[in-house]
Amino acid sequence: MPSQVRLRPAEASDAHLLFEFLNREDSLAGKQETREPIPWEDHQRWFANRLHDPHCLIFVILAEGDRPAGQVRLEEKGHGHEVDIYVDSGFRGQGIAAAAIEQAMARLTREEPSATVIAAVKESNAPSLALFRALGFQEVERHDGFVHFLAGSSR
């Protein structure tokens, strides 16, 4: 079990932190759409739009005495709220991702009890595949090198 993990809603002042997380090589390697580093101006626009989008929950993951450990986002994509998570390499292997996803899903369920949660994970990303399976997500399809999951009904 991880040390105390909590989520804090992202704020405009978190733009640089999330920009750094986004553009790390290990973050870009797992993305479905983004392949190259994102310019600061593009990120600022994107981030401001997400902060004001009522169908997007974005959080900073805090661990070890409220140190920023990553981010988790649940964003409505038309067919469900898609999970996007990044945990800084220094915090991996401690159960932080699982705790953050569970907390984010619990908050979403409070706001939208019938919300569907989905995830797309690169087939080569064994740790993330294991994470979503351990959280009870069910594989629904594979295409373009990604495994697509649906959160189990027992969440």
Secondary structure, DSSP 8 states (H G I E B T S, - for coil): --S-EEEEE--GGGHHHHHHHHTSHHHHTT-SS--S---HHHHHHHHHHHHT-TTEEEEEEEETTTEEEEEEEEEE-SSSEEEEEEE-GGGTTSSHHHHHHHHHHHHHHHH-TT--EEEEEETT-HHHHHHHHHTT-EEEEEETTEEEEE--TT-
